């Protein structure tokens, strides 16, 4: 069975990925005060209806809000982890290239 988080993340454009990561961050800050971020909540429900049209969720239902926010929070975490891994690979490749300098011959002093 496919991972729905990975499946959804792969369908998103880079702009949508950036938006989800930023909205998750904004929502996490708001949740410290036990409030949802309205823009995040609205966007997450909009995306839910796009990705899962047959699974109805109501923004007025507490359990539905928790489910949708948790799901897109995991999508945001997946996106962030993928980006982190990609940057680590690029860094390793860069270090590999930079590390391959020609060795200089040192003349011995006599």
N, C-alpha and C positions, 0 to 999 in steps of 0.2 A: 504494500500500500504506500502510496506517495505521501510525503510530508506536506500538508496543506500550507504551512508557513513558508517553506522553500518554494512551493509552486506559485504562491501569490507573489513572493518577492521577485521571482524571475520574470513575472509578467509586467512588473512596474517599470516605468521609465526612470531615468536618473533624477528628473525633477520630482517625480512622485516619491521616490526613495528619500530624497533630501527632505521633502515636506513631511513624510511620516516620521523620520528621525527627529526633526525639529519639533513637531507636534507632540511626540511622545515625551520629549524633554520638557516642553512647556506644561504638559499635563502632569508630569511627575512633580513639578514645582507646585502646581495648584493643589495636587492631592495631599500635600503636607497640611493644608488647611481644610481637608475633607471636601474639596470642591473639584469638579471636573473643569477642565479648560473647555469652554464652549466651542471655539473653533476646532479643537482637536476632536471633541465628541462628534460634532457635525460631520467632519471629514471622515472619521473612522466609520460612521454609519453609512455615509455615502459610498465609501469603498466597499463596505460589507455588501451593500445591495448590488454592487457591480460584480463582485467576485462570487457571491453566494445568493443569487436571486431567488432560489427556491427555499432558502432558510430565512424566514422572517424574524426580524428582531425589532423591538420597539424601543425607542429612545426613552419612553416613559416607564419602562420596566427596569427595576434596579438590577436584577440578575442579567438582563440583556445588556445593559450598559457595562457591567463588570466583565461579561464575556467578550464583548466587542473590543473594549479597551485593552483587556489582557491579551487578546489575539494580536491586535496591531502593535501592542508593546513588544510582543515576541517577534513580530515581523521586523520591527525597528532594531531590536537586538541582533537578529540574524543579519540584517543589512550592515550594521555597524561591525559585527564580527567578520563578515566577508571583506569589508573594506580594510579592516585592520590586517587580516591575513594577506591581502593583496599588497598592502604597503610594506609589510615585512618581507614579502618575496622580492619586491622591487629594491628594498634596502639591501637585502642579501646579494642580489645581482649587482647592484652598484658597488658594494664592498668587494665583490669578486673582481669586477673590472678595475677598480682603483687599486686593488691589491696586486695586480699583475703588472708591476712596473719592472722595467729592465734593471737588472742588477749592475751597479757601477763597479768597474774594476778599480780596486784600490792599489795604488803603487806603493810598494813597500819602501820605507825610508832606509837608506843605507849610508 
